[in-house]
Amino acid sequence: MEVLTAHGPKQVGFSPYQDNGGTALAVSGKDFVVIASDTRISTGYSIHTRDGNKITQLTEKCVIASSGMQADIKTLFKVLQMRMKAFEQQHRRHMPTPAIAQMLGNTLYYKRFFPYYTFNILAGLNEEGEGCVYSYDAVGSFQRVPVSCTGSGHELIQPVLDNQIDRAHQKGLGHWDLSELEAVELVKDAFSSACERDIYTGDHVDIAVINKTGIHWDKFDLKFD
Amino acid sequence: MGDNIMAYNGGSVIAMAGKNCVAIASDLRYGIQNHTVGFDFPKVQRVNEHTFVGLPGLLTDTQTFHEKLNYRMKMYSLRENREMKPQVVAHMCESLLYERRFGPYFVEPVIAGLENGTTPYLCAMDLIGATLKTQDFVLAGTSSQAMFGLAETLWKPDLDADHLFEVISQVMLNAVDRDALAGWGCRVWVMTPEKVTVRDLKARQD
């Protein structure tokens, strides 16, 4: 944008977007899901807080985690919760996970021409009790996947998931049906590795395990550097 | 050449240290932006009995730099009548790169060797010769982020030659599978005090 100054016209830039960094990851099993995100909020080389919140519970069976711009993440979570309350009023029941998945896609596409700078992962149990993970881009295209990661550490973590869960390039072995404990250990290892080499990932990890007994939250420490 | 000259040809190299052994791996793709032209272009050369030099980056500079380095190493061995140690090879690369400080070679060397035939030596450099010495692994190329994630997860200290081969192979294969500009086969060299083995990995040809 051009402004007129005493010395003549000059260009100034204002971007409505910021990248606050961070990584989110979700792994699904037959009857559970594990979803996690780190808690560091940063801009450039500075950290705003080590105790940020990029993951939130939507229903007793569904959790969303995001990376990208913190302002848009917070607003998106509020908008989602608002629309879910409306659903509960209209339908007299909690929103099932696949319905939340579709609604999130629609909510993002409403702002197709001024998007929410958020990269979301939705994880939960569907009505049959199976673990589901849905992965989104910024404007609402989504797909149900077995495993997903997003954010500044996703390039580091994605091949680890391909190798350890799909067991790609491991002869004779197919997809690994992990147990809950194994999934949590893998998620912790993935974050530890990402934290080593990605400056935007670190501090703590919020982990949620969703199974038929409910949602269990855990906090795991990472390096502060 | 596009906005990222280091991604014009694509390609990746990683080297790892184990117990009295080193391994180095390179993909085999030769491409020009999104067009793959060859499938047998390793970016690693064994420059003397105890040292490998990998040069991912702009492949014309890879070739030229290998030739310059070979020339200097041959002159050294003629004058000194002895082999260049891995650390000295690294210092020579540093110096050759800094000579071109304001018009650099677009390569990021990865050097692996055995000092005195037994002690692992690893070194990585940026395109103007800033060195980084480490005991675990060094890597460079278009798949660097993917290789970092896998290497941090899978590497551990004091692996023997066979386990080191497995680890470096898994890192290379899974990393280049997530990179459109690297892949089309991988070659792994493993150097122990007794011998050097070279193996081609069965990889996705895309």
Interface residues (C-beta under 8 A of the other chain):
Chain A: G153 E155 L156 I157 Q158 P159 V160 D162 N163 Q164 A168 H169 Q170 D189 A190 S192 S193 A194 E196 R197
Chain B: Q145 A146 F148 G149 L150 E152 T153 L154 S169 Q170 L173 N174 A175 D177 R178
